[in-house]
């Protein structure tokens, strides 16, 4: 759905300035006055932290011309958060699962109580509608609750941006798919199972383009993709980039579900099982927002050449 109105200057609030939040702030500020005014919501303790690293982060945010709002999302009530969010036209949440259970629902409720004109929840990941409730990753159920809340009302416009997995996570040793040292790819489900990935930098650029698109995009799921590839493709990428041969093996859905049963609270095992099922975790790049608008993005091989080739 698109609203047939031109973009007007708006007041945009980004919640959080971690890896994704900073990328979104950079994406918005790179578009200059087109974005209107941009603010970010941070904890007071982060703004006042004596840590040199934190001070550099705050300085980097201010250098972008971004105003800083202060609130503690964990401690503040829905009403208190609504008092802050209600002063903005568009609110983009970059506060992820690390903030704790219930946070996604709480922020959505605050945006709706505030009557924010448009809300972009933190759904930068897989297609939760396709995955459905009761998946191996129980955190995903709250994401569906957020969608239900947004779809059940008409006062606040909403946009959901599905990006797939962060590209770096696919290569992260902790995730267990790529073992560079051993020269091995451990496929989830099968070597033919596909996964969609996008870098945080591209998510920032694309989120800005989607939010500021004219005619205005509202009440829909918008997809991005830096790349969609199978685990067999991933091994090919690694061989081209490193010049080494990679052994390929697959863990079946049954094996990964059994591993999760052994350690039911292990988040990485939950993610491996979900991605092994192969539903709602991959889509055609050509059908994405960046694919249809010809926006250049970093694919898996590009990421690997920049980040792995030297090592």
VEXDREN-2710 file (C-alpha; in Angstrom, 1 decimal):
% VEXDREN-2710
k/r/px/py/pz
1/UNK/0.0/0.0/0.0
2/UNK/1.2/3.5/-0.7
3/UNK/-0.2/6.8/0.4
4/UNK/-0.6/9.2/-2.5
5/UNK/1.1/12.1/-0.6
6/UNK/4.5/13.7/-1.0
7/UNK/7.0/13.4/1.8
8/UNK/6.9/16.4/4.2
9/UNK/9.7/17.3/6.5
10/UNK/9.3/15.1/9.5
11/UNK/10.7/14.6/13.0
12/UNK/12.3/11.2/13.1
13/UNK/13.3/9.4/16.3
14/UNK/15.7/6.4/16.2
15/UNK/15.6/4.1/19.3
16/UNK/19.1/2.9/20.2
17/UNK/22.5/3.5/18.6
18/UNK/24.1/0.1/18.6
19/UNK/25.5/-1.3/15.3
20/UNK/22.2/-1.1/13.6
21/UNK/21.0/2.2/15.1
22/UNK/24.2/4.0/14.1
23/UNK/23.9/2.6/10.6
24/UNK/20.3/3.9/10.4
25/UNK/21.3/7.3/11.8
26/UNK/24.1/7.5/9.1
27/UNK/21.6/6.4/6.4
28/UNK/19.2/9.1/7.4
29/UNK/21.7/12.0/7.9
30/UNK/23.3/11.1/4.5
31/UNK/20.1/12.2/2.8
32/UNK/20.5/15.7/4.3
33/UNK/17.5/18.0/4.7
34/UNK/15.3/15.4/3.0
35/UNK/15.2/13.6/6.3
36/UNK/13.9/16.5/8.4
37/UNK/15.1/16.5/12.0
38/UNK/16.7/13.4/13.4
39/UNK/17.0/12.4/17.1
40/UNK/18.1/9.3/18.9
41/UNK/16.9/7.8/22.2
42/UNK/19.7/6.7/24.5
43/UNK/20.0/5.7/28.2
44/UNK/21.3/8.5/30.5
45/UNK/24.1/6.2/31.7
46/UNK/25.4/5.8/28.1
47/UNK/25.3/9.6/27.5
48/UNK/27.2/10.3/30.7
49/UNK/29.5/7.3/30.7
50/UNK/33.1/8.1/31.6
51/UNK/34.2/5.4/29.2
52/UNK/36.4/6.8/26.4
53/UNK/34.8/4.4/23.9
54/UNK/31.3/5.6/24.9
55/UNK/32.4/9.2/24.7
56/UNK/33.6/8.6/21.2
57/UNK/30.3/7.1/20.2
58/UNK/28.4/10.0/21.6
59/UNK/30.7/12.4/19.8
60/UNK/30.2/10.5/16.6
61/UNK/26.4/10.8/17.0
62/UNK/26.6/14.5/17.7
63/UNK/28.9/15.0/14.7
64/UNK/26.0/13.7/12.5
65/UNK/23.8/16.6/13.7
66/UNK/21.6/14.1/15.6
67/UNK/19.8/15.4/18.7
68/UNK/19.9/13.1/21.8
69/UNK/16.8/12.2/23.8
70/UNK/17.2/10.4/27.1
71/UNK/15.1/7.6/28.6
72/UNK/15.7/4.1/29.9
73/UNK/13.5/1.7/27.9
74/UNK/13.9/-1.0/30.4
75/UNK/12.8/1.0/33.4
76/UNK/10.4/3.5/31.9
77/UNK/6.6/2.7/31.8
78/UNK/4.6/2.6/28.6
79/UNK/3.1/6.0/29.5
80/UNK/6.5/7.5/30.1
81/UNK/7.9/6.2/26.8
82/UNK/4.7/7.4/25.1
83/UNK/5.4/10.9/26.4
84/UNK/8.7/10.9/24.6
85/UNK/7.7/9.1/21.4
86/UNK/4.6/11.2/20.9
87/UNK/6.7/14.2/20.0
88/UNK/7.9/12.6/16.8
89/UNK/6.3/11.8/13.4
90/UNK/8.2/8.6/12.7
91/UNK/9.8/6.3/15.2
92/UNK/12.3/3.7/14.1
93/UNK/13.2/1.1/16.7
94/UNK/16.7/-0.3/16.6
95/UNK/16.5/-1.9/20.0
96/UNK/16.8/-5.7/19.5
97/UNK/16.3/-8.9/21.4
98/UNK/19.2/-8.0/23.7
99/UNK/17.0/-5.6/25.5
100/UNK/15.1/-8.5/27.0
101/UNK/11.7/-10.2/26.7
102/UNK/8.7/-8.0/26.4
103/UNK/10.6/-5.0/25.2
104/UNK/9.4/-5.2/21.6
105/UNK/5.8/-5.3/22.7
106/UNK/6.3/-2.5/25.3
107/UNK/7.8/-0.2/22.7
108/UNK/5.0/-0.9/20.2
109/UNK/2.4/-0.3/22.9
110/UNK/4.1/3.0/23.7
111/UNK/4.1/4.1/20.1
112/UNK/0.4/3.3/19.8
113/UNK/-0.6/5.0/23.1
114/UNK/1.4/8.1/21.9
115/UNK/-0.4/8.1/18.5
116/UNK/2.9/8.2/16.6
117/UNK/2.1/8.9/12.9
118/UNK/4.3/6.0/11.8
119/UNK/6.2/3.3/13.6
120/UNK/9.0/1.0/12.3
121/UNK/9.4/-1.8/14.9
122/UNK/12.6/-3.7/15.3
123/UNK/11.8/-6.5/12.9
124/UNK/15.1/-6.3/11.0
125/UNK/15.4/-10.1/10.5
126/UNK/13.4/-13.0/9.1
127/UNK/9.8/-13.2/7.9
128/UNK/8.0/-13.9/11.1
129/UNK/4.7/-14.3/9.4
130/UNK/6.0/-17.2/7.4
131/UNK/7.8/-18.8/10.3
132/UNK/4.7/-18.6/12.5
133/UNK/4.3/-19.1/16.2
134/UNK/5.9/-22.0/18.2
135/UNK/9.2/-22.0/16.2
136/UNK/12.4/-23.3/17.8
137/UNK/13.3/-19.6/18.5
138/UNK/10.6/-18.7/21.1
139/UNK/11.7/-15.0/21.0
140/UNK/10.0/-14.8/17.5
141/UNK/6.5/-15.2/19.0
142/UNK/6.8/-11.7/20.5
143/UNK/7.6/-10.3/17.0
144/UNK/4.3/-11.8/15.8
145/UNK/2.5/-10.1/18.8
146/UNK/4.0/-6.8/17.6
147/UNK/2.6/-7.4/14.1
148/UNK/-0.8/-8.2/15.5
149/UNK/-0.9/-5.0/17.6
150/UNK/0.0/-2.9/14.6
151/UNK/-2.4/-4.6/12.2
152/UNK/-5.3/-4.4/14.7
153/UNK/-5.4/-0.6/14.7
154/UNK/-5.5/2.2/12.0
155/UNK/-4.3/5.3/13.9
156/UNK/-0.6/4.7/13.6
157/UNK/0.9/3.8/10.2
158/UNK/3.6/1.1/10.3
159/UNK/6.4/-0.3/8.2
160/UNK/8.2/-3.6/8.8
161/UNK/11.6/-4.1/7.2
162/UNK/12.7/-7.7/6.7
163/UNK/16.4/-7.9/6.0
164/UNK/17.3/-11.5/6.7
165/UNK/20.4/-12.3/8.9
166/UNK/23.1/-9.7/9.4
167/UNK/25.8/-10.8/6.9
168/UNK/28.5/-10.9/9.5
169/UNK/26.5/-13.3/11.6
170/UNK/26.5/-15.9/8.8
171/UNK/30.4/-15.9/9.0
172/UNK/30.6/-15.6/12.8
173/UNK/32.5/-18.6/14.3
174/UNK/30.0/-18.6/17.2
175/UNK/27.1/-19.3/14.8
176/UNK/28.9/-22.4/13.8
177/UNK/28.2/-22.4/10.0
178/UNK/31.6/-21.2/8.8
179/UNK/34.7/-22.8/10.4
180/UNK/37.6/-20.9/8.7
181/UNK/40.3/-22.6/10.7
182/UNK/39.1/-26.1/9.8
183/UNK/38.1/-25.1/6.2
184/UNK/34.6/-26.3/6.7
185/UNK/31.0/-25.2/6.1
186/UNK/28.4/-26.7/8.4
187/UNK/25.1/-26.3/6.5
188/UNK/21.9/-25.9/8.5
189/UNK/19.3/-28.4/7.2
190/UNK/21.0/-29.2/3.9
191/UNK/23.5/-27.7/1.5
192/UNK/20.6/-26.6/-0.6
193/UNK/18.9/-24.6/2.2
194/UNK/19.0/-20.9/1.4
195/UNK/19.5/-17.9/3.7
196/UNK/19.1/-14.1/3.0
197/UNK/21.7/-11.7/4.5
198/UNK/22.1/-7.9/4.5
199/UNK/24.9/-5.9/6.1
200/UNK/23.9/-3.4/8.8
201/UNK/25.4/-0.6/6.7
202/UNK/23.1/-1.5/3.8
203/UNK/20.2/-1.9/6.2
204/UNK/20.8/1.7/7.4
205/UNK/20.9/3.1/3.8
206/UNK/17.9/1.1/2.7
207/UNK/15.8/1.9/5.9
208/UNK/16.4/5.6/5.2
209/UNK/15.3/5.1/1.5
210/UNK/12.2/3.1/2.5
211/UNK/11.1/5.5/5.2
212/UNK/11.6/8.6/3.0
213/UNK/10.3/7.0/-0.2
214/UNK/7.7/8.9/-2.2
215/UNK/5.0/8.0/-2.5
216/UNK/5.0/7.1/1.1
217/UNK/5.1/3.4/2.0
218/UNK/2.7/2.4/4.8
219/UNK/1.2/-0.6/6.5
220/UNK/3.3/-3.2/4.7
221/UNK/6.3/-5.5/5.0
222/UNK/9.2/-4.3/2.8
223/UNK/12.0/-6.8/2.0
224/UNK/15.7/-6.1/1.5
225/UNK/18.6/-8.5/0.7
226/UNK/22.3/-8.1/0.3
227/UNK/22.4/-11.6/-1.0
228/UNK/20.4/-14.9/-0.9
229/UNK/22.5/-18.0/-1.1
230/UNK/22.5/-21.6/-0.2
231/UNK/25.1/-23.1/2.1
232/UNK/26.6/-24.8/-0.9
233/UNK/26.9/-21.3/-2.5
234/UNK/28.5/-20.1/0.7
235/UNK/31.3/-22.8/0.5
236/UNK/31.9/-21.7/-3.1
237/UNK/32.2/-18.1/-2.0
238/UNK/34.7/-19.1/0.7
239/UNK/36.8/-21.1/-1.8
240/UNK/36.9/-18.2/-4.3
241/UNK/37.9/-15.7/-1.6
242/UNK/40.4/-17.7/0.3
243/UNK/41.8/-19.9/-2.4
244/UNK/41.3/-22.9/-0.2
245/UNK/39.1/-26.0/-0.5
246/UNK/36.2/-26.1/2.0
247/UNK/34.7/-29.4/3.3
248/UNK/30.9/-29.3/3.2
249/UNK/28.7/-31.1/5.6
250/UNK/25.1/-30.6/6.7
251/UNK/23.2/-31.0/10.0
252/UNK/19.6/-32.1/9.5
253/UNK/16.7/-30.4/11.1
254/UNK/16.2/-33.5/13.3
255/UNK/19.8/-33.3/14.5
256/UNK/19.6/-29.6/15.3
257/UNK/16.3/-30.0/17.1
258/UNK/17.8/-32.8/19.1
259/UNK/20.8/-30.6/20.0
260/UNK/18.3/-27.9/21.1
261/UNK/16.5/-30.4/23.3
262/UNK/19.8/-31.1/25.1
263/UNK/20.3/-27.4/25.8
264/UNK/16.8/-25.8/25.4
265/UNK/18.0/-22.3/26.6
266/UNK/20.8/-22.0/24.1
267/UNK/20.0/-19.1/21.8
268/UNK/22.4/-20.1/19.1
269/UNK/20.9/-23.6/18.9
270/UNK/17.5/-22.0/18.6
271/UNK/18.6/-19.9/15.7
272/UNK/20.4/-22.9/14.0
273/UNK/17.2/-24.9/14.2
274/UNK/15.0/-22.1/12.7
275/UNK/17.4/-21.5/9.8
276/UNK/17.7/-25.2/9.1
277/UNK/13.9/-25.3/8.6
278/UNK/14.4/-22.9/5.7
279/UNK/11.0/-21.2/6.0
280/UNK/10.8/-17.4/6.1
281/UNK/14.6/-17.0/6.1
282/UNK/15.2/-16.5/2.4
283/UNK/13.7/-14.5/-0.5
284/UNK/14.5/-13.5/-4.0
285/UNK/16.9/-10.5/-4.2
286/UNK/15.2/-9.3/-7.5
287/UNK/11.9/-8.9/-5.6
288/UNK/13.3/-6.8/-2.8
289/UNK/13.2/-3.0/-2.4
290/UNK/16.9/-2.7/-3.3
291/UNK/16.5/-5.2/-6.2
292/UNK/13.5/-3.3/-7.7
293/UNK/15.1/0.1/-7.3
294/UNK/18.5/-0.9/-8.5
295/UNK/20.2/0.1/-5.2
296/UNK/23.8/-1.3/-4.9
297/UNK/24.3/-3.5/-1.9
298/UNK/27.1/-5.7/-0.6
299/UNK/26.7/-9.4/-1.3
300/UNK/28.2/-12.3/0.7
301/UNK/31.2/-12.5/-1.5
302/UNK/31.8/-8.7/-1.3
303/UNK/31.6/-8.9/2.5
304/UNK/34.0/-11.9/2.6
305/UNK/36.5/-10.2/0.4
306/UNK/36.5/-7.1/2.6
307/UNK/36.6/-9.0/5.9
308/UNK/38.1/-12.5/5.4
309/UNK/40.6/-12.3/2.5
310/UNK/43.3/-10.8/4.6
311/UNK/42.8/-13.4/7.4
END
